[in-house]
Amino acid sequence: MTPQHSPEPPPLPTALLRIWPVIGAGVAGFCCATIAAFTVPALEGWRPVSVAGLGVGMVGTTIFLVQRGAARRGARGAQTGLEHE
């Protein structure tokens, strides 16, 4: 009996591997929502969500940057596959 090998999936296109356009779109969206929440009185219910979104985005970006720095240094526990720009 020969073991069956599953075919390897093709690599993702380069455009899907770039993280900075995704981070930029998220920041721009939450900045617009936060500005709208603090300038339009009818949208004051958005304030906590928009500020929380900005905070979560900052925490996520910080984690990404720390992991990327660890991968560049070659740390043992570092995440692999992060872009190296």
C-alpha positions as CSV (number, residue, x, y, z in Angstrom):
1,M,0.0,0.0,0.0
2,T,1.3,3.4,-0.9
3,P,0.3,6.4,1.2
4,Q,-1.7,8.9,-0.6
5,H,-0.2,12.4,-0.7
6,S,-2.6,15.3,-0.6
7,P,-1.7,17.9,-3.3
8,E,-0.3,21.2,-2.0
9,P,-2.4,24.3,-2.5
10,P,-1.0,27.0,-4.8
11,P,0.6,30.0,-3.2
12,L,-1.5,33.0,-2.5
13,P,-1.1,36.0,-4.7
14,T,1.2,38.7,-3.4
15,A,-1.6,41.2,-3.1
16,L,-3.3,39.0,-0.5
17,L,-0.2,38.6,1.6
18,R,0.4,42.4,2.1
19,I,-0.8,43.5,5.5
20,W,-0.3,47.2,5.4
21,P,-3.3,47.9,3.0
22,V,-5.5,46.0,5.4
23,I,-4.3,47.9,8.4
24,G,-4.6,51.2,6.5
25,A,-8.2,50.5,5.5
26,G,-9.1,49.5,9.0
27,V,-7.6,52.6,10.5
28,A,-9.2,54.8,7.9
29,G,-12.6,53.3,8.5
30,F,-12.5,53.5,12.3
31,C,-11.1,57.1,12.1
32,C,-14.0,58.1,9.9
33,A,-16.5,56.4,12.2
34,T,-14.9,58.1,15.3
35,I,-15.0,61.5,13.7
36,A,-18.6,61.0,12.7
37,A,-19.5,59.7,16.2
38,F,-18.1,62.8,17.8
39,T,-19.3,65.4,15.3
40,V,-22.8,64.1,14.4
41,P,-25.1,64.2,17.5
42,A,-27.3,61.4,16.1
43,L,-24.4,59.1,16.1
44,E,-23.3,59.5,19.7
45,G,-24.1,55.8,20.3
46,W,-21.2,54.9,18.0
47,R,-18.6,56.5,20.3
48,P,-17.7,53.5,22.5
49,V,-17.6,51.2,19.5
50,S,-15.5,53.4,17.3
51,V,-13.0,54.2,20.1
52,A,-12.8,50.5,21.0
53,G,-12.1,49.7,17.4
54,L,-9.2,52.1,17.2
55,G,-7.8,50.6,20.4
56,V,-8.1,47.0,19.3
57,G,-6.5,48.0,16.0
58,M,-3.6,49.6,17.8
59,V,-3.1,46.5,20.0
60,G,-3.3,44.2,17.0
61,T,-0.9,46.2,15.0
62,T,1.5,46.3,17.9
63,I,1.3,42.5,18.3
64,F,2.0,42.1,14.5
65,L,5.0,44.4,14.7
66,V,6.5,42.6,17.7
67,Q,6.0,39.2,16.1
68,R,7.5,40.5,12.8
69,G,10.5,41.9,14.7
70,A,11.0,38.5,16.5
71,A,10.8,36.7,13.2
72,R,13.5,39.0,11.7
73,R,15.7,38.3,14.7
74,G,15.1,34.6,14.3
75,A,13.5,34.1,17.8
76,R,12.5,30.5,18.4
77,G,8.8,31.2,19.3
78,A,8.3,33.7,16.5
79,Q,5.5,33.4,14.1
80,T,6.6,32.5,10.5
81,G,5.3,33.8,7.2
82,L,5.2,37.4,8.1
83,E,6.1,39.9,5.4
84,H,9.6,41.4,5.5
85,E,9.4,45.0,4.2
